[in-house]
């Protein structure tokens, strides 16, 4: 990992190191466009062909039904089942608290306004299954989708070598009451949910993280279809802000936990002393050497770096410019840092709060904006699966109170029909 000194960086330097773009992004866009078009034109046949090409599996059908999922789920190890049950309970409890009804507001006598929530009817959940199978992502997406009461929940995940799915994902499906998993992965799964095929239903909004192919596909279909996406959630990232009270071994473990996601993940260390950076990087090498996914993590670290800052406030200024998906404040004085946080997907406070707790079981959602999109996007929540519809009701008193205001503004804008819609009612109700 390269080490930068914040004071020696120009604004252009900071902009450059905060970019997450890689050299082959252009070629990936072209390839994704080709994949999406193939699925759009050839549907199920394209999906089977891509499964053979990318997953090395010849599929006779593109889904697992309720009975098959129950059978596969029955093979889950007891210890994993218990852990998933605990995570499910915590995530559900956190998201249930987000459900509330807004009270009507009388903005002036006789004029009442309010909002009501409606679930998005058809949603698609993409559950990655490349170098790691992620039941945690299934829970993070499936729980708010079911709590929001979406009428149709379409789940896509790549097939395993046996043409099935992992027992962990199957158990999550049973737990969530989802009776079908479609065996499609990558950009082709996104395209299938966006356009629909003979087997996979078209949805109104697509959720889920993935690699750069998945991210490119989501962005492409959002521009070319009526299907929305949750956010541009690409390769995962973490920024750890540490001072002298941090534990180097803890910080190193957090950086590596992020790096092992994939070779295009990014782990950033921002520290107030060169000694902390040196000790942490030494710990990184020691811990990396014994990781089963050390080759993947090592590649990700080549795309990562450390930044030396004078103090935590300066470190937070850099963090806000970077806009991390995950932000860990590795200091005993984290309370004073909270008001300074402007851009972050999810924040982990103190030396005993690792990102992996939020990834799996604390309750917060781990589907978060990456690549700097934390400056404009929030992570997935109940709100992601619903629409807010506004209502208003005006009685005779309200019409008399608000009428002149609307007439004057409509006339000022030169929209006579708008003015007439008020004037006609006023004249009729008041006997003019």
N, C-alpha and C positions, 0 to 999 in steps of 0.2 A: 504493500500500500504506500503510495506516495504521500509525503507530508508537505502541506502548504502553511505558510505563515500569513494569517489574515491581513496583517498590516502591510504586507508586501504585494497584496493582490489589488489590481485595478478593478473598477466596476465591470469592465469587459472580461477580465479574468474570472471574476465571480460568476458572471453570466455564463461563461463557457464551461466552467466545471459543474455548474448546476444543471446543464443540459443532460438529458438521458438518451439523446439520439445516438444510434450506432451507425456504422458505415453502410451496413446492408439494408437499412430501413427502406430505401427506394426499391430494391429488388423484392423485398418482402411484400410491399404494396402491390407490385405487379403480379406476384404469385397468388396473393390472396384474391385479387380481382378475378383471376382466371378460375380459381376454385369456386368462388361465389357464383360466377356465371355458369359453370358446369352444373352446380346444384340447382340453380334457377331453371336451367333448360332441361335437365335430365333427372332431377329428383332422386328417388330411391336408388336408381341404378348408379348414379354418380356417387352416392353415399357408400354403396357397397364396394364400388371401385376404389374409392379413397381409403376405405377400411383395409382392403387388401394391400394397397400401396403403402400406407402409413403405419397401420396397426399390425400388418402381417396376419390378418384374420379374414377368412372367407365366411361371410355371414349369410345364412339362409333367410333370416328375418332380422328386422332392425329394432326389436324391442324385447324386453323381458316383462312378462305379465305378473299379475298379483301372486299367483300360485308359485311361479318360478322364483320371485323375490323372497317369498316366505321360506321356501326350501333353502335358498342360498343363505338367508339370514340366520337360519337355525344353526349354521356352522360357525357362528361368531364365537371366539373365545370368551369365557365368562368374565374375565378381567376387563377386556375391551368393552363388552356390553355394559358393565357397571360404570365404566368411565364415560361412555357415551350418554348413559342415562343421567349422570350428574351434570355433564355439559349441557344436555338438552334442557334440564330443569333450570339451570342458571340463565341460559340464553333466553328461554321462554319468559322467565320472571322479569328480566331486564326489558324485553320488548313489549310485554303486556302493559308495562307502566307507561308506554308511549301512546296508548289508546285512550282517547278522551273525547268528550262531546263539548263543543263550544256553545256558550250561552248566547241567545239572541241579544242584539244591542239596539236600543232605540236611539238612533243618531239625532233625532229631533222629535218632538211630539207627533205621533202618527206615522212615523217612518221607522220601520223595523228591518234590520239586516242581520243575516247570520250565514254561517258556513256549515255544510255537512260533508262528511267523507263518503266516498264510494270506492270500492275496490276496483283495481284494474282487472278486467274480466279474464284475460288470457295472458299469462306470464310464462316466460321460458327461463329455466335455471340451467346454467352451464356449470357442470362439476368437473374440474380438470382431472386427468388421470394419466398424465405422462410419466415423468420420473418418480412421481409420488401420488398415491391415491388419497383423496382429501375428504373424508367423511365430515370433517369440521366445516368445510365450505357448504356441504349439503345442509347441515344444521343451520348455518348462518343465513342461508337463503330460504330454506324451506320453512323455518319457524315463522319469520315475519310474513311470508306469503300465505301460510295457513291462518295465522292470526288475523290478517287483513281480510280473509274470507274470499280470496280470488277464486273464481268459479272453475278455472282450468289451469292446472300447474303442469307444464311440460318440462320434463327433466331429461337432459342429454349428457351422456358421459361416455368416453371412449371404451370400447370393449377390451377385456383382457385377452390373453393368448388362447384361453379356452372358449372365447366368444361369449363370455358371461360378464358379470361384474363382481367386484370384491364383496365379501360378506359384510364388511363395514358399511358400504353404501347401501346394500340390500337391507340391512337392519335399520338404517336411518329412514329408508323409504317406508318400511313397516311402521316405525315409530311415528312418522309424520302422516301416515294414512295416504301415501302416494302409491298408486297401484300399477305404475308403469315407468320403466326407465328405458329411454331410447338409446341405442348403442351407436352413438356418433360423437366424434370429437373434433377439436380444432376449429378452423375457419369454416369447415363444411357443416358443422353442427349449428353454428351461428346462422349460416345461410339457410339451412333447413327450417329453423324456427322463424326466420324473417319472411321467407317466401312460402313456406309450407310445402310438403310433398304428399304423395299418396298415403304415406304412413305417419309422418310427423306433422302435427297441426301447426298452422301459422299462429303466432302470438302477437300481442300488442306491445310488449316490452321484454327485453332480454337482460338477464342479470348474470353476473359471475365473472371471476377473474380468469386469467389465462396468460399464455405466452404472447409474444408480439404478433403472431398470426391471428390469434383470437381477438386481440385488441384492434388490429387493423380491420378485421372483418366487422367488428361491432361499429367502428367509425364509418366504414363504407356503407353498411346497410342503413345506418341512421340517416345518411345523406340521400339514399336512393329509394327508400321505402317509407311506409307510414309506421314502421316499427321503431320504437324508442329504445334507448339503452340506459342502464343504470349510471354508468360513468366510463371514461376511458381507463379501465383498470388493467394495466400491463404488468411488466416485471416488478416484483416486490422490492421494497427498499426500507431501510431504517437509518435514522440519524440519532446517535447517542451524544448527548451533551453532558460532559463529565468535568468535575473539579477534583480537588485533592481529597475530598471525602469519599470518592468513588472507589470501588473495589475492582482492580484491573482484571481479575479473573472473571468477575461478573460481567464486566463490559465486554470482554473478549467473547464470552459465551453468547451474548446478545448479538454481536456482530456476526458470529458464525451461524447462529440460528437463522439469520436472514440470508446469509451467503449460500447456505445449503439448499435454498429453494430452487435455484437454477443458475446457470452460468451468466445470465444477463441480469441477475439481481444486483443490488448495490448496497453496501454497508458503509456508512460515513461516521467517523469519529471526530467530534469537535471537543477539544479539551483545553483547559486553562494552563497546562504546564507541559513542557516537553518530556518531563519525567513520567507523567501519566501516559503520554502517548507511547513512549519507549517501553514501559512496563506492560501496557496493554497489548502492543504489537508482539512482544515476546510471548505473552500468554496465548495470543491468537495462533502463533506457530506451533506452540506446544499442544494446544487442544485440537488444532487442525490435523495434526499427524495421526490421531487415533480415531478420526471420524470416518464412518463407513462411506459418507458422501464427500470425502475430502477432495476428490478430483473436481467435482462440481463446485464446491465451496471455494477451492483455490482459484478456479477460473473467475468466479464472481469477485474475489478479492483483487484481481488484476484490474477490475473496473471500479475499484473503490479507493478511498483515500482518507487521510486525516487532516484536520485543520487546527493549527495552534492559534488560540485567541488570548487576549489579555485578561478577560474576565467573562463571567457568565452572560452578562448583558450583551457583550459583543458576540458571544457565541449564539445567543438567541437571535440577534440581528441577522447572522448568517443563516440560521435555521429557517427564519421567516422568508428569506430569499429563495432557499432551496425548496421549501414547501414539502416536507417529508410525509410519506404515507404513515409511517410509524415514528413517533418522537419519544425517546426515553430521556428523562431528566435524571441523570445519575448523580444526585447530590442530596445531602441531608437538608439543604435549604430550598427545597423545590417549591415551597409555598410562594415565595417571592417571585418565582419565575412564571407562575401561571398567568398573571395578568399581561405578561409580555408575549404570550403565545398568540400569534395571529393566524398562521398557516400551518395546519397539521391535520392529518386524517384521524389519528387516534393517539392519545398521549398516555405515557406510563410514568408515574411519579415515584421517585425514590429508588434506593438501591435494592429493594426487595420486590420490585414490580417488573418482572421480565415481560417482554413482548409476547412470549409464548403463552402466557396466561390469557391474554386477550385473544390470541390466535385460536385457543381451544375452549376455554371453559369459564372465564370470569363472568361473561354475560354480554359484553359489548360485541358489536359486529366486526368481523375481520375483513369484510369486503369493502375496501377503502380506495380513495383516489390516489393514483401514482403519477409519476412523471411531472410533478409540479401542479397537478390539477387540484391539489388540496387548497390552492388559492381560490378556487371557485366552486368546488364540489364538496358535498358531505359524503360520509360513508353510508352504506345501506342501513335502512331502518324501516319501521312500519310505514313511515311517510312515503318511502320509495314505491310501495305497492298500492297506494291509494291516490285518488284525485280529490281535491277540495273544490266543491261546487258552492258558489255563493247564491243566496236567496235574498229577496227583499219583498216587503209587503207594505203598501201605502193605503191608509184610509182617507176619508174626506178631510179630516183635520190635517193629516200629513200632506195631502195634495195642496191644500191652501198654504201650508207653511213652506213647502219646497218649490211650489210652482213658479213663482216669480224668478227665483234663482236660476232655475233651468231655462226659462224663457230668455232671460237676459244673456246667459252664456251661449245658448244656441244661436240667438240673433247675432251675437258678436262673432261667432264662427261662420255665419252666413248659411246656416242649415235650417231653413224655414220649416221643413217637415218635422224636424225634432221639436221646434218651438210649438208647432201646431198640435203635436201629440199631447202637450200639456194644456194649451189654450182651449182646445175642444172639450177636454174633460172639465176644466175649471168652469167654463161657460155652462156646460150641461148640469153639473152638480150644484152650481150656485144660482141657476135659473136665469142666466143672462140671455 
